[in-house]
Amino acid sequence: MTDDATLAELEMRIAAIRENISELIEQATAYSGAADQERTADRIADQEAQLAALLKKRDALLGKKDQP
């Protein structure tokens, strides 16, 4: 796979995860009950971790160094 194809795939995955996070936040505002809120918070944290990993891969592909 070429770098351009890899970058395009990463960008699509990043966009999808950002959309997932937005939807989870919207769902969280509609839920009532501690169990639902905790489950949603866990899902958001998981998506944020996946997003961070993808952003790191994209930055490495683009030759960017870690930002402080």
Helices and strands as residue ranges (DSSP letters): H 3-30, H 34-62
